[in-house]
Amino acid sequence: MMKKRHFLIAIPVILGIGMSNAIAQWDENKGCLTCHEGIEQFSDIDTMAYLTCVDCHNGDGDATTLATAHKDMWSNPTDLRVVDKTCGTCHNEEVDNAKTSIHATMSGMISGTRYNFGSQSRDSIHATYDVKALKTGREGTVAELTQLPSYDPSQPESDTNSPGDDYLRNQCLRCHLWSDGHQRDGDYRASGCAACHVEYSNAATYEGGDKAIDKTQKDRPRQHKMTRAPSVEQCQHCHNRGGRTGVSYMGMMESDGYGTPYKEDGSKQGKLHGKHYNFLQADLHYDAGMSCIDCHTKDEMHGDGYLYTKKEFALEVRCETCHGTISEDATLKTARGNPMTNLFRSGDSVTLTTKIDGKQLKVPQLNGAELSPEGEVAMVKIASHMEKMECSTCHAAWAPQCYGCHAKQDVGKPNGDWLSGSHSDISQLGKKANLDKQAFSWSESRSYVRWENPALGINHRGKVSTFVPGCQVFLTQVNGDKAIVANKTYVTKDGTSGLSHNPIQPHTMSKKSRTCEECHTNPKVLGLGSGQYDIARNFPDGQAPVNFELERFVDEEGNQLQSTSHDGARPFNKDEMQRIQRVGTCLACHGSDEITATGQAPDDVTHMKVIQRMVEKSR
């Protein structure tokens, strides 16, 4: 006999708000809907339309009191602690893969942070929880990862007892699939599958029709609805720290806390993700109407059974997938040969269909394209650009740069641990209010932020890439009012400073590229710093723990000063810097029509003619 269609209650459910224990006028034909009248059907998929409330949430749909109705209930059936019994009964492969995904393990963030705290090599050895790979043998993967250790301040600091582990547990690891989001505007979300597939507004209030749900209460989804196509804003609930790609994509860059322009009533702008924002040029793909899922694949997001050590190994999409190269057509397949299902070729034309609204976008193709004079120089006359550089190196209009991560730990003040929780409903163990106070309190600030002229270096693929500061930690440790450590920096296992710079695809693409002069004549772009920041005078006693400015991650001899947590990534060496600067001297010539495809003048007469014309032009 088919069960009554008592549709799913909201994620997360409101346990008794505004209702007494006795359910007034309980209707046996309505069951859960006696109270949750007006709630939305969770999915429009036919096979899911017949699921009852208790099929997913457990509990008792025939109960006549609130307490018995909600007994043994799972507020969030998609939480990874219970998902095998809910979503996993139909989607077992996706659920198993999700537990091995970077989104669940956070292996790259953990290994990068521990590397910069001097407690391990670049290799990934830890995750949020113990996990074993379903598949092995691919580059950048491991067979298993063990749970991140805890920190005990009463014991000596060591590779297995690091303040960096506590930093991760109390701060950074709020963004993994086992946890709910931070409890503040812009960061609210659910755990598990619902982290992506149930939309939350930035204000996190319920906008649906369930009469039992308080529409002013925070930490509620927009509606009791699943989406197969998460929005950019949904991804942004997590992707607003670290590389900041989620906010950068929309042209958002955190400000220094001014909160201006003022609102009409004279008050400051509200905060998102705990920050005020400036609004810059958005990524051209965002302006065209594309969302994150139009580029990033199911395997990248859900995982594919491999335990990737860093996100760059999990990614399979390349610019040439859609746009091709100067000499080759777009493959419309990822680097692993997987077809992009929303791309279609008709003759020489390629069309992308957006996954949220079905918008048809013509995708520009490089092969056979009519190039601007600047493009002709950059991509044809100097062919090595296409061979040795990532597309984003030139076409990233800007990149977020947060210099100096001043992190203060108070070991006298226990605080929540994102990897440990307690609650009678196990689907709520990752919720901030239910975290065990097994970590310590941290507060963070920075030295300064920038967005212009991001530096360049070599990424793990051996290509020139945009670099931004990674976690440049200055650790201050206190016990209440008692000082323990002030502004400590670490040295990595490789002997570089634990302050870091790392390669990034900043998700700020622009049709107009960076100028030749910017890259070939600006010392900051080479990683040498601007020469303006006085590191010593920025510390109270003048005793800075490092002797280089925060923008400087290599010296003129090519010696690396700051760490890079991506295996194989590095700053330019001395020969590379000299070659780049030497080109800068002759940029006017290299843009001349008289110069051949090899970048050389055909003879001395032509060479002198070009030089004379440039001299006259400069007068």
KENU-760535 format. One line per 4 residues: number of its first residue (from 0); their letters; for each residue x, y, z of C-alpha. Coordinates in nm, 3 decimals, always signed. Each point is the difference from the previous one (the first is absolute). Layout:
NUM	A	X Y Z; ... .
END
This chain:
0	MMKK	+0.000 +0.000 +0.000; +0.139 +0.339 -0.098; +0.091 +0.232 +0.285; -0.177 +0.331 +0.044 .
4	RHFL	+0.166 +0.287 -0.185; +0.113 +0.201 +0.301; +0.261 +0.211 -0.178; +0.342 +0.068 +0.146 .
8	IAIP	+0.040 +0.260 +0.271; +0.243 +0.287 -0.039; +0.378 -0.032 +0.020; +0.085 +0.057 +0.278 .
12	VILG	-0.334 -0.055 +0.170; -0.124 +0.240 +0.267; -0.037 -0.208 +0.312; -0.307 +0.132 +0.173 .
16	IGMS	+0.035 +0.373 -0.068; -0.332 +0.166 +0.067; -0.175 -0.332 +0.070; -0.094 -0.183 +0.319 .
20	NAIA	+0.079 -0.364 +0.061; -0.360 -0.098 -0.072; -0.087 +0.029 -0.369; -0.330 +0.183 -0.017 .
24	QWDE	-0.267 -0.142 -0.231; +0.222 -0.279 -0.121; -0.128 -0.146 -0.326; +0.088 -0.364 -0.064 .
28	NKGC	-0.045 +0.052 -0.374; +0.255 +0.282 +0.002; +0.254 -0.134 +0.248; +0.303 +0.230 -0.002 .
32	LTCH	-0.192 +0.245 -0.216; -0.233 +0.068 +0.292; +0.266 +0.244 +0.115; +0.212 +0.042 -0.313 .
36	EGIE	-0.287 +0.109 -0.220; +0.121 +0.174 -0.316; +0.346 -0.154 -0.006; +0.154 -0.043 -0.343 .
40	QFSD	+0.045 -0.336 -0.169; +0.373 -0.065 +0.034; +0.059 -0.110 -0.359; -0.182 +0.011 -0.333 .
44	IDTM	+0.159 -0.331 -0.101; -0.281 -0.252 -0.040; +0.160 -0.279 +0.200; +0.065 +0.234 +0.294 .
48	AYLT	-0.350 +0.146 +0.004; -0.131 -0.310 +0.177; +0.242 +0.012 +0.292; -0.162 +0.068 +0.333 .
52	CVDC	+0.140 +0.220 +0.276; +0.116 -0.302 +0.200; +0.160 -0.166 -0.302; +0.269 +0.265 +0.019 .
56	HNGD	-0.024 +0.160 +0.342; -0.084 -0.303 +0.212; -0.223 +0.097 +0.296; -0.363 -0.108 +0.033 .
60	GDAT	-0.254 +0.128 -0.253; -0.292 -0.142 +0.200; +0.091 +0.161 +0.332; -0.246 +0.234 +0.173 .
64	TLAT	+0.256 +0.199 +0.203; +0.296 +0.204 -0.111; +0.245 -0.197 +0.215; -0.099 -0.340 -0.139 .
68	AHKD	-0.028 +0.132 -0.357; +0.360 +0.122 +0.012; +0.145 -0.289 +0.200; +0.307 -0.150 -0.173 .
72	MWSN	-0.047 +0.245 -0.285; +0.279 +0.117 -0.231; -0.038 +0.371 -0.054; +0.230 -0.018 -0.302 .
76	PTDL	-0.033 -0.333 -0.184; +0.284 +0.098 -0.234; +0.264 +0.032 +0.274; +0.288 -0.237 -0.074 .
80	RVVD	-0.053 -0.182 +0.331; -0.342 -0.129 -0.109; +0.003 +0.043 -0.377; +0.067 -0.370 -0.071 .
84	KTCG	-0.352 -0.071 +0.134; -0.164 +0.283 -0.194; +0.144 +0.143 -0.324; +0.242 -0.292 -0.017 .
88	TCHN	-0.274 -0.258 -0.043; -0.044 +0.125 -0.357; +0.321 +0.196 -0.058; +0.252 -0.227 +0.170 .
92	EEVD	+0.284 +0.064 -0.246; -0.034 +0.379 +0.027; -0.014 -0.019 +0.380; +0.306 -0.227 +0.023 .
96	NAKT	+0.193 +0.227 -0.237; -0.103 +0.312 +0.190; +0.168 -0.129 +0.316; +0.330 -0.022 -0.189 .
100	SIHA	-0.033 +0.342 -0.165; +0.215 +0.303 +0.078; -0.321 +0.164 +0.125; -0.026 -0.265 +0.271 .
104	TMSG	+0.366 -0.072 +0.082; +0.146 +0.355 -0.023; +0.332 -0.176 -0.060; +0.158 +0.291 -0.188 .
108	MISG	-0.091 +0.263 +0.257; +0.119 -0.223 +0.284; +0.333 -0.094 -0.160; +0.068 +0.358 -0.113 .
112	TRYN	-0.066 +0.144 +0.346; +0.205 -0.268 +0.180; +0.283 +0.046 -0.250; +0.011 +0.373 +0.072 .
116	FGSQ	-0.005 -0.072 +0.375; +0.308 -0.218 -0.048; -0.171 -0.319 +0.115; +0.008 -0.205 -0.321 .
120	SRDS	+0.123 -0.014 -0.359; -0.221 +0.099 -0.294; -0.140 -0.355 -0.018; -0.358 -0.047 +0.114 .
124	IHAT	-0.030 -0.233 +0.297; -0.309 +0.131 +0.185; -0.366 +0.071 -0.068; -0.303 +0.106 +0.201 .
128	YDVK	-0.064 -0.366 +0.090; +0.167 -0.333 -0.076; -0.075 -0.090 -0.361; +0.115 -0.256 -0.258 .
132	ALKT	+0.003 +0.045 -0.376; -0.242 -0.193 -0.218; +0.247 +0.026 -0.289; +0.379 +0.038 -0.007 .
136	GREG	+0.286 +0.055 -0.241; -0.068 +0.347 -0.140; +0.249 +0.287 +0.028; -0.052 +0.213 +0.311 .
140	TVAE	-0.195 -0.264 +0.190; +0.057 -0.222 +0.304; -0.152 -0.322 +0.128; -0.115 +0.134 +0.336 .
144	LTQL	+0.000 +0.299 +0.233; -0.023 +0.009 +0.378; -0.182 +0.252 +0.216; +0.172 +0.325 +0.086 .
148	PSYD	+0.156 -0.012 +0.351; -0.116 +0.221 +0.286; +0.226 +0.249 +0.179; +0.092 -0.014 +0.369 .
152	PSQP	+0.166 +0.324 +0.120; +0.128 -0.173 +0.313; +0.228 -0.216 -0.214; +0.305 +0.111 -0.204 .
156	ESDT	-0.073 +0.111 -0.354; +0.085 -0.270 -0.256; -0.097 -0.137 -0.339; -0.297 -0.174 +0.164 .
160	NSPG	-0.082 +0.278 +0.247; -0.017 +0.323 -0.195; -0.199 +0.322 +0.061; -0.069 -0.015 -0.373 .
164	DDYL	-0.219 -0.305 +0.057; -0.204 +0.195 +0.255; -0.022 +0.292 -0.244; -0.148 -0.236 -0.258 .
168	RNQC	-0.242 -0.162 +0.244; -0.134 +0.328 +0.140; +0.011 +0.221 -0.310; +0.084 -0.128 -0.347 .
172	LRCH	-0.189 -0.330 +0.003; -0.345 +0.156 +0.022; -0.018 -0.062 -0.376; -0.022 -0.375 -0.048 .
176	LWSD	-0.294 -0.224 -0.082; -0.016 -0.153 +0.348; -0.077 +0.340 +0.156; -0.268 +0.267 -0.021 .
180	GHQR	+0.109 +0.350 -0.085; +0.113 +0.282 +0.224; -0.292 +0.175 +0.172; +0.019 +0.340 -0.172 .
184	DGDY	-0.141 +0.167 -0.310; +0.141 -0.147 -0.318; +0.132 -0.316 +0.166; -0.314 -0.188 +0.104 .
188	RASG	-0.053 -0.337 -0.167; -0.079 -0.361 +0.085; +0.239 -0.295 +0.010; +0.022 -0.299 -0.233 .
192	CAAC	-0.173 +0.000 -0.339; -0.208 +0.300 +0.108; +0.316 +0.211 +0.033; -0.026 +0.048 -0.376 .
196	HVEY	-0.343 -0.128 -0.097; -0.219 +0.199 +0.241; +0.022 +0.375 -0.057; +0.046 +0.248 +0.283 .
200	SNAA	-0.026 +0.377 -0.042; +0.274 +0.216 +0.150; -0.243 +0.092 +0.279; -0.091 -0.371 +0.046 .
204	TYEG	-0.371 +0.052 +0.067; -0.282 -0.223 -0.122; -0.199 +0.136 -0.296; -0.237 -0.293 -0.053 .
208	GDKA	-0.356 -0.084 +0.098; +0.038 -0.225 +0.308; -0.218 +0.160 +0.269; +0.202 -0.161 +0.280 .
212	IDKT	+0.324 +0.175 -0.092; +0.090 +0.344 +0.137; +0.102 +0.213 -0.298; +0.218 +0.225 +0.217 .
216	QKDR	+0.209 -0.285 +0.143; +0.354 -0.029 -0.139; +0.166 -0.318 -0.131; -0.287 -0.109 -0.223 .
220	PRQH	+0.001 -0.091 -0.370; -0.190 +0.218 -0.244; -0.248 -0.281 -0.048; -0.037 -0.369 +0.065 .
224	KMTR	+0.130 -0.071 -0.350; +0.288 -0.184 -0.156; +0.178 +0.145 -0.302; +0.206 -0.188 -0.257 .
228	APSV	+0.166 +0.328 -0.103; +0.154 +0.190 +0.296; +0.042 +0.374 -0.051; +0.320 +0.203 +0.020 .
232	EQCQ	-0.126 +0.144 +0.330; -0.036 -0.352 +0.142; +0.363 -0.084 -0.088; +0.101 +0.333 +0.150 .
236	HCHN	-0.119 -0.108 +0.347; +0.331 -0.189 +0.023; +0.223 +0.141 -0.274; +0.062 +0.339 +0.160 .
240	RGGR	+0.325 -0.070 +0.184; +0.338 -0.137 -0.107; +0.009 +0.057 -0.376; -0.331 +0.191 +0.024 .
244	TGVS	-0.103 -0.120 -0.346; -0.373 +0.002 +0.079; -0.011 +0.369 +0.088; +0.265 +0.099 -0.258 .
248	YMGM	-0.211 -0.156 -0.277; -0.277 +0.249 +0.082; +0.247 +0.288 +0.020; -0.003 +0.021 +0.380 .
252	MESD	+0.315 +0.088 +0.196; +0.003 +0.050 +0.375; +0.065 +0.354 +0.118; +0.173 +0.126 +0.312 .
256	GYGT	-0.329 +0.006 +0.191; -0.126 +0.344 -0.094; -0.356 -0.112 -0.077; -0.048 +0.280 -0.249 .
260	PYKE	-0.177 +0.138 -0.200; -0.245 +0.066 +0.283; -0.358 -0.116 -0.032; -0.288 +0.247 -0.026 .
264	DGSK	-0.049 +0.008 +0.377; +0.368 +0.080 +0.052; +0.096 -0.344 +0.127; +0.285 -0.210 -0.136 .
268	QGKL	-0.043 -0.277 -0.253; -0.056 -0.342 +0.150; +0.267 -0.268 -0.001; +0.017 -0.322 -0.196 .
272	HGKH	+0.230 -0.282 +0.114; +0.101 +0.233 +0.285; +0.138 +0.262 -0.242; -0.090 +0.320 -0.181 .
276	YNFL	+0.055 -0.008 -0.376; +0.107 +0.218 -0.288; -0.142 -0.086 -0.340; +0.244 -0.035 -0.288 .
280	QADL	-0.017 -0.134 -0.353; -0.169 -0.339 +0.001; +0.122 -0.300 -0.197; -0.120 +0.025 -0.362 .
284	HYDA	-0.157 -0.346 +0.030; -0.212 +0.119 +0.292; -0.106 +0.311 -0.194; -0.100 -0.228 -0.288 .
288	GMSC	-0.235 -0.190 +0.232; +0.209 -0.306 +0.079; +0.001 -0.167 +0.342; +0.274 -0.212 +0.159 .
292	IDCH	-0.160 -0.325 -0.116; +0.015 +0.105 -0.366; +0.376 -0.064 +0.013; +0.060 -0.226 +0.298 .
296	TKDE	-0.102 -0.360 -0.051; -0.188 -0.251 +0.211; +0.318 -0.198 +0.068; +0.180 +0.314 +0.118 .
300	MHGD	-0.282 +0.092 +0.235; -0.128 -0.339 +0.120; +0.331 -0.181 -0.013; +0.079 -0.305 -0.211 .
304	GYLY	+0.128 -0.245 +0.260; +0.362 +0.116 +0.000; +0.152 +0.172 +0.303; +0.156 +0.310 -0.152 .
308	TKKE	+0.272 +0.173 +0.198; -0.060 +0.347 -0.147; -0.281 +0.164 -0.194; +0.221 +0.050 -0.307 .
312	FALE	+0.014 -0.378 -0.043; -0.377 -0.037 +0.034; -0.071 +0.264 -0.266; -0.041 -0.119 -0.358 .
316	VRCE	-0.134 +0.309 -0.184; +0.238 +0.216 -0.202; -0.057 +0.321 -0.197; +0.083 -0.185 -0.321 .
320	TCHG	-0.285 -0.245 +0.073; -0.243 +0.268 -0.118; +0.215 +0.252 -0.190; +0.267 -0.215 -0.165 .
324	TISE	+0.341 +0.144 -0.087; +0.146 +0.212 -0.280; +0.066 -0.313 -0.205; -0.248 -0.260 +0.129 .
328	DATL	-0.378 -0.015 +0.034; -0.164 -0.029 +0.340; -0.036 -0.362 +0.101; -0.322 +0.057 +0.198 .
332	KTAR	+0.148 -0.259 +0.234; +0.179 +0.035 +0.331; +0.366 -0.081 +0.055; -0.114 -0.353 +0.094 .
336	GNPM	-0.197 -0.043 -0.322; -0.343 +0.044 +0.159; -0.247 +0.183 -0.230; -0.142 +0.335 +0.112 .
340	TNLF	-0.369 -0.077 -0.032; -0.109 +0.362 -0.031; +0.226 +0.078 -0.299; -0.107 -0.052 -0.362 .
344	RSGD	+0.188 +0.053 -0.326; -0.165 +0.095 -0.329; +0.259 +0.051 -0.272; +0.252 +0.253 +0.130 .
348	SVTL	-0.237 +0.124 +0.269; -0.014 -0.124 +0.361; -0.299 +0.066 +0.226; -0.027 -0.038 +0.376 .
352	TTKI	-0.338 -0.052 +0.167; -0.007 +0.132 +0.356; -0.119 -0.261 +0.249; -0.216 +0.228 +0.215 .
356	DGKQ	-0.207 +0.192 -0.255; +0.078 -0.169 -0.333; +0.149 +0.315 -0.153; +0.182 -0.056 -0.330 .
360	LKVP	+0.348 +0.159 -0.009; +0.235 +0.009 -0.297; +0.347 -0.110 +0.112; +0.285 +0.194 -0.170 .
364	QLNG	+0.248 -0.227 -0.177; +0.371 +0.082 -0.020; +0.084 -0.211 -0.303; -0.055 +0.230 -0.300 .
368	AELS	-0.105 +0.297 +0.213; +0.071 +0.355 -0.115; +0.243 +0.129 +0.265; +0.069 +0.351 +0.118 .
372	PEGE	+0.353 +0.134 -0.064; +0.082 -0.069 +0.366; -0.141 -0.350 -0.027; +0.200 -0.064 -0.317 .
376	VAMV	+0.321 +0.090 +0.182; -0.080 -0.191 +0.318; -0.135 -0.320 -0.154; +0.158 -0.025 -0.348 .
380	KIAS	+0.322 +0.200 -0.020; +0.108 -0.119 +0.344; -0.127 -0.356 -0.024; +0.166 -0.101 +0.326 .
384	HMEK	-0.274 +0.189 +0.185; -0.253 -0.263 -0.108; +0.236 -0.283 +0.084; +0.125 +0.116 +0.337 .
388	MECS	-0.283 +0.204 +0.153; -0.344 -0.067 +0.141; -0.271 +0.202 -0.176; -0.093 +0.163 +0.331 .
392	TCHA	+0.353 +0.139 +0.037; -0.085 +0.272 -0.248; -0.379 +0.003 +0.016; -0.048 +0.019 +0.377 .
396	AWAP	-0.100 +0.365 +0.037; +0.092 +0.000 +0.369; +0.047 -0.239 +0.291; -0.073 +0.029 +0.375 .
400	QCYG	+0.314 +0.038 +0.209; -0.024 -0.014 +0.379; +0.343 +0.067 +0.153; +0.079 -0.110 +0.354 .
404	CHAK	-0.233 -0.241 +0.181; +0.029 +0.104 +0.364; -0.152 -0.288 +0.193; -0.042 +0.015 +0.378 .
408	QDVG	-0.075 -0.312 +0.201; -0.127 +0.016 +0.358; +0.077 -0.336 +0.162; -0.189 +0.109 +0.310 .
412	KPNG	-0.328 +0.017 -0.191; -0.135 -0.333 -0.134; -0.208 +0.031 -0.314; -0.177 -0.207 -0.262 .
416	DWLS	+0.171 -0.271 -0.203; -0.144 -0.040 -0.352; +0.096 -0.370 +0.006; -0.172 -0.090 +0.328 .
420	GSHS	-0.361 +0.048 +0.106; -0.265 -0.132 +0.241; -0.376 -0.022 -0.052; -0.276 -0.258 +0.026 .
424	DISQ	-0.068 +0.049 -0.373; +0.319 -0.119 -0.169; -0.085 +0.194 -0.316; +0.061 +0.316 +0.204 .
428	LGKK	+0.351 -0.083 +0.128; +0.162 +0.239 -0.249; -0.208 +0.300 +0.106; +0.192 +0.282 +0.167 .
432	ANLD	-0.226 +0.008 +0.307; +0.066 -0.371 +0.058; +0.379 -0.001 -0.033; +0.200 -0.137 +0.290 .
436	KQAF	+0.229 +0.258 +0.159; +0.310 -0.206 -0.068; +0.185 +0.273 -0.191; +0.098 +0.351 +0.110 .
440	SWSE	-0.111 +0.351 -0.093; +0.166 +0.175 -0.291; -0.026 +0.352 -0.138; +0.143 +0.116 -0.332 .
444	SRSY	+0.105 +0.321 -0.168; +0.241 +0.100 -0.276; +0.263 +0.254 -0.095; -0.165 +0.133 -0.319 .
448	VRWE	-0.196 -0.109 -0.307; +0.053 +0.074 -0.370; -0.147 -0.106 -0.330; +0.220 +0.157 -0.270 .
452	NPAL	+0.315 -0.138 -0.167; +0.001 -0.358 +0.129; +0.339 -0.171 -0.015; +0.096 -0.283 -0.231 .
456	GINH	+0.193 -0.324 +0.045; +0.009 -0.362 -0.119; -0.289 -0.232 +0.094; -0.005 -0.377 +0.047 .
460	RGKV	-0.046 -0.049 -0.377; +0.320 +0.191 -0.070; -0.193 +0.293 -0.146; +0.013 +0.370 +0.087 .
464	STFV	-0.294 +0.074 +0.228; -0.143 +0.273 +0.216; +0.125 -0.023 +0.362; -0.169 +0.143 +0.309 .
468	PGCQ	+0.095 -0.012 +0.369; -0.106 -0.323 +0.163; -0.023 -0.031 +0.375; +0.263 +0.247 +0.128 .
472	VFLT	-0.041 -0.092 +0.366; +0.142 +0.207 +0.284; -0.098 -0.197 +0.311; -0.074 +0.177 +0.326 .
476	QVNG	-0.086 -0.230 +0.289; -0.147 +0.108 +0.334; -0.160 -0.155 +0.305; -0.256 +0.261 +0.096 .
480	DKAI	+0.206 +0.308 +0.092; +0.326 -0.196 +0.008; +0.222 +0.028 -0.310; +0.160 -0.321 -0.126 .
484	VANK	+0.121 +0.065 -0.356; -0.010 +0.319 -0.209; +0.010 +0.016 -0.381; +0.168 -0.334 -0.051 .
488	TYVT	+0.058 -0.123 -0.355; +0.096 -0.352 -0.099; +0.255 -0.164 -0.230; -0.115 -0.280 -0.229 .
492	KDGT	+0.159 -0.343 -0.027; +0.166 +0.130 -0.318; +0.165 +0.290 +0.181; -0.207 +0.289 -0.137 .
496	SGLS	-0.206 +0.242 +0.207; -0.347 -0.125 +0.091; -0.139 +0.323 -0.145; -0.122 -0.107 -0.343 .
500	HNPI	-0.090 +0.092 -0.354; -0.187 -0.246 -0.219; -0.119 -0.027 -0.361; -0.367 +0.062 -0.064 .
504	QPHT	-0.256 +0.025 -0.277; -0.168 +0.307 +0.153; -0.330 -0.024 -0.195; +0.018 +0.365 -0.109 .
508	MSKK	+0.030 -0.048 -0.375; -0.015 +0.298 -0.234; +0.008 +0.020 -0.379; +0.260 +0.274 +0.032 .
512	SRTC	+0.329 -0.141 +0.119; +0.267 +0.138 +0.228; +0.249 +0.220 -0.182; +0.343 -0.119 -0.107 .
516	EECH	+0.159 +0.283 +0.198; -0.172 -0.105 +0.323; +0.141 -0.350 -0.006; +0.343 +0.077 -0.147 .
520	TNPK	+0.095 +0.313 +0.194; -0.171 -0.021 +0.343; +0.218 -0.158 +0.274; -0.307 -0.096 +0.204 .
524	VLGL	-0.129 -0.213 -0.287; +0.327 -0.193 +0.003; -0.043 -0.074 +0.371; +0.263 +0.254 +0.108 .
528	GSGQ	-0.246 +0.223 +0.185; -0.079 +0.366 -0.049; +0.276 +0.122 +0.233; -0.245 +0.219 +0.191 .
532	YDIA	-0.105 -0.209 +0.301; +0.243 +0.040 +0.293; -0.032 -0.331 +0.184; +0.198 +0.106 +0.310 .
536	RNFP	-0.189 +0.322 +0.069; -0.332 -0.186 -0.013; +0.080 -0.189 +0.319; -0.026 +0.178 +0.339 .
540	DGQA	+0.359 -0.062 +0.104; +0.144 +0.012 -0.351; +0.094 -0.367 +0.029; -0.177 -0.163 -0.293 .
544	PVNF	+0.021 -0.383 -0.007; +0.095 +0.014 -0.370; +0.228 +0.240 -0.189; -0.196 +0.033 -0.325 .
548	ELER	-0.315 +0.190 -0.093; -0.318 -0.203 -0.023; -0.025 +0.035 -0.379; +0.354 -0.129 -0.055 .
552	FVDE	+0.020 -0.379 -0.036; +0.325 -0.024 -0.197; +0.322 +0.205 -0.010; +0.194 +0.130 -0.301 .
556	EGNQ	+0.222 -0.309 +0.002; -0.302 -0.229 -0.031; +0.008 -0.121 +0.362; -0.348 -0.091 +0.120 .
560	LQST	-0.101 +0.197 +0.311; -0.359 -0.113 +0.060; -0.152 -0.344 -0.023; -0.219 -0.143 -0.274 .
564	SHDG	-0.220 -0.281 +0.128; -0.077 -0.130 -0.352; +0.243 -0.276 -0.092; +0.216 +0.115 -0.294 .
568	ARPF	-0.105 +0.366 +0.022; +0.275 +0.258 +0.045; +0.101 +0.361 -0.063; +0.199 +0.098 -0.308 .
572	NKDE	+0.369 -0.087 +0.012; +0.273 +0.254 -0.076; +0.030 -0.085 -0.369; -0.377 +0.023 -0.050 .
576	MQRI	-0.020 +0.337 +0.174; +0.286 +0.139 -0.207; -0.160 -0.123 -0.322; -0.336 +0.155 +0.092 .
580	QRVG	+0.165 +0.332 +0.090; +0.212 -0.005 -0.315; -0.315 -0.029 -0.209; -0.136 +0.298 +0.190 .
584	TCLA	+0.282 +0.214 -0.136; -0.102 -0.077 -0.356; -0.380 -0.012 +0.025; -0.048 +0.280 -0.250 .
588	CHGS	+0.189 -0.197 -0.263; -0.174 -0.329 +0.071; -0.330 +0.168 -0.077; +0.118 +0.135 -0.334 .
592	DEIT	-0.120 -0.117 -0.339; +0.362 -0.024 -0.116; +0.079 -0.274 +0.251; -0.033 -0.357 -0.125 .
596	ATGQ	-0.195 -0.285 +0.154; +0.317 -0.106 +0.180; +0.007 +0.334 +0.185; +0.312 +0.121 -0.189 .
600	APDD	+0.068 +0.279 -0.248; +0.095 -0.143 -0.344; +0.309 +0.223 -0.028; +0.186 +0.285 +0.172 .
604	VTHM	-0.154 +0.264 -0.226; -0.352 -0.096 +0.104; +0.110 -0.023 +0.362; +0.137 +0.356 -0.004 .
608	KVIQ	-0.306 +0.127 -0.184; -0.233 -0.133 +0.271; +0.218 +0.145 +0.277; +0.011 +0.343 -0.170 .
612	RMVE	-0.378 +0.005 -0.044; -0.054 -0.086 +0.368; +0.244 +0.273 +0.107; -0.188 +0.256 -0.208 .
616	KSR	-0.333 -0.118 +0.135; +0.122 +0.047 +0.359; +0.102 +0.367 -0.056 .
END
